[in-house]
Amino acid sequence: MKKDPNYKSVLSNYTPVLINILFLGLSKVNESCDPDIIEETEEWNVSLSSGCALEYLALIMKEEIMESVINFSFPKLASGNWIDRYVGNLALGAIVEGPNPEFFKTAMA
């Protein structure tokens, strides 16, 4: 059997499920953390590893995941809860390098 070097074609079948799993992982932030120092800790956790996985998925899938990430992130960014805002920022930050910059800028407008 010939291997498919185009991972995008394989991942496209599973992207919706993967994104939902990663969104769940992003939301697993330790509520006892101090919001002022959460970025300074070097502790690896589910939230950060999910963000890293989302970043790699965005590098492969490009613009195809933008709508899902924006629909997930924007309500969180508008929340009064610091954890929700952190998760929204983490999700958007994870995909910054994936889509075409012009597409990203248009989608964010």
Secondary structure, DSSP 8 states (H G I E B T S, - for coil): ----S-HHHHHTTTHHHHHHHHHHHHT---TTS-TTTTTT-----HHHHHHHHHHHHHHHHGGGGHHHHHHHHHHHHT-SSHHHHHHHHHHHHHHTTSS-HHHHHHHH-
